[in-house]
Amino acid sequence: MYPAPIISLEKTIGVTFRDKELLVEALTHRSAVRRSGLKKHNERFEFLGDAVLELVATEYLFRVSEKPEGELTNYRSALVKGEHLASVAKEMKLGEYLHLSRGEEASGGREKPSTLANALEALIGAIYLDHGFEAAQRFCQDFILVRLRELLAAGKHRDEKSVFQEKAQEVLGITPHYDVISEEGPDHDKKFVSAAFLGEEKIAEGMGSSKQRAELDAAKNALKVKKWA
């Protein structure tokens, strides 16, 4: 299966690229580089798009809401979370346009949430490079930020640690605590494992590139263990 013609994607997003190579690169998964003869993949575009989206989301929330910083941070997290981006990408049928290796495609690469979320960030980066900040901002608003009310209604702005704490206090009258179980790797690429505890009982472990992310992952797993999710 070959990727769908990119002109269809341009119609969907309302952006016609001046430099089509930017769009092709943004849609090229790392796995496809050797197979297709393409020299570049989309990870650098993903890095750029992530930063653009974060700025756009931050400015948008600052303008539309009078909520304090902590709540705005949670709102932004819900907007830029991989789960949300993957959902947007899936509705756009972005997976149909990706260049993947045969192996990646056979393993369901066109539907993988992480691949779709990364591709959407890469697309934002490509729009920014080809048309500038305002076009990238418009795309983010039309396809991503527009769902804020829906995300808030679904409680997606509440992180797992907050939910786990509320449930633990409500059901057991206990406030969870977290301990780092292990950490490994060089300073620039640390991996942390943290455990979520209720009293002396270890409920679940989680992993992340920072202590905070490891604790969030542990809380997410703990919610599943306690069937509170």
N, C-alpha and C positions, 0 to 999 in steps of 0.2 A: 504494500500500500504506500503510495506516494502522498506527500502533504498536499492539501487542497491549495488551489491557486491563491496567492496572497491578495489578489485584487478583491476577492470576496471578503477577506478580513478587513481590508481598507474601507470597504463599504459599511461593514458592521460597526467599526469604530469611528467612522466619519473623518478619517485622516488619510490623505494620499501622500505617500512618502516621495520626497524629491530624490533621495538616495535609497533605492530599493535594497542595496546591500546591507544597510543598517537594519532593515526589517528582517532580512534573511538571517543575519547573524543573531539577532535577538530571538529568533525562533529555532536556533540550532542548539540542540542538546549536546553536552560534552561527548556522549557516546557516538554521535554521528560524524565526528570530525574525520576519523580515519576512513570510514566507509564511503562518505560522499566526496571526499577530496576537498571539502571546505577546510579552510585553515584556522577558523576561529569559531568558538562557541559562545554561549550567551551569559557566562558567569560574570564577566565584567559589567555587562549591561544590567544584570540583576543587581549588582552592587550599587550602581548608579541609580537605578529605578527605585530601589529601597529607600535611598536617601531623599529622592525627590518626593516620593509618596509621603514619607514621614513629615517633611516640611509642609507639604500641601495640607495634610490632615491636621497638623498643629495649627497652622494659620486659620483654617476653616473653623476649627473648634473654638479658637480664641475669639473669632468674630461672631459666632452664632450662639455661644453659651456663656453665661456668667458664673458657671460652676467653678469651685476652687480647683487648684492645680492637681490635687490627687485624683479627683473625679475625672478631670479632663484627660489625665494620663491613662486612666482605665478606658475611657471612650476611645482614645487614639489606639490603644492596644487592640481593642475589638476590631477597629477598622483595618488595621494593617496585619492582623493575625493571619497566618498561613491558611487556616481553615476557611476564613472569609474570602481570601484572595482566590483560593482554589474553587470556591463556589461561583464566584464571579467569572473566572476563566472557563469553568464548565458550561455556564449559560451562554458564553460567547462562542462556545465550541472551539476554543483556542487549541485544544489538543490535536485537532484535525490538521493544523498548519505546522506542527512541529517536525523538524528533521531529527529522526531518531535512528539508532542502529537497529538492525533486525532483532537482535537479542533484547534490546530495551523495549521495542515495540511488542515482541512476543510475550514479554512479562507484564503487559498492560500499561506501558509507559504513557500512553496518551490519556490515561485516566488517573494516573497517580497524583494525589493531591499535592505532594511536595513539588513534583515536576510542573504542574499547572500553576501553582502559586509563584514559583520561580520564574516561569515564562511570562507571567503577567507583569512582574516587576521588571523583567528585561524589556518587555514591550514599552513600559513607561519610560525606561531609560532611552530607548530608541526614539520615541516621540520627542523627548526632551532634546536629544542631539539634532534631530532633523528639523524640528519646528520651534524649539525654544520652550521656556518655562510655562508661558500662558497656555499653550496647546496641551502640554502635559498636565497642567492644573485642570484644564477643562475636561480632559479624559478621566482623570481621577474623580472629579466631582460627578460626572455623568454616570460612571460605571461602579464606583466604589463608595464614595462618601454619601451618595444618595440613599444608601441602605442603613444609615445610622439609626433612624427611628426603629427600624425592624430589628436591628441588633440589640438595641436597648430593651425592647419589648421582650426579647428572648433571653435576656439576662447575660448576653455574651460579654458585657463590659465588666462582669464580676470575675476576678481571677480565682483559680482553684483554691488558693490558700484561704481567701476570704470565705468562700463557700464551705470549705472543710471546717474552718473555725466556727462558723455560724451553726453548722449541723452538729458538731461535737458539743458545743455549749448547749444547744437546744435539747439534744437527745440524752447526753451523758453528764452535762454540767462540767465538762473538762475543756481546758484550752490546750490545743495541740502545741507541741514544740518539735524542733528539728535539730538534728545533729549531722555533721559531715562525717560520713563513714570512711571515705577515701578520696584522694585526689591524685591525679597522675598527669604526666606530660609536661613539656616545657612551659615557661610562663606565658608565651604567646598563644599556646594551644592547650590550656588546661581542661581536664575533664573531672568534674566533681560528682560524687555519689552522696546523696543525702537521704536520711530516713525520717519519716514522719512518725511521731510517737503520741500516744494518748496515755498519759501517766508513764508507767514503766513499759508499756506494751508497744513494741514496734509494729506499726500497721503496714507500711509499705516503703519501698525505696524509689528514688528517682535519680536521673542523670541529667547533667547539663554543662554548658561551657562556663557557667558561673554558679556560685552558691545559690543565688536567687533562683536561677532557672532550674537547678537541681531540686530545690525545695518546691517549686511550682509543679514539677514533674512528680515528685513524691506525693504531694497533696492530690494531684489528679489521680494517681494510682490508688491512693488511700480511699478516695471517694468511691472508686470501683469496688475495692475490697469490702468496704462497709455497705455497699449497695445504696449509697446516698446520692449517686450521680443522676 
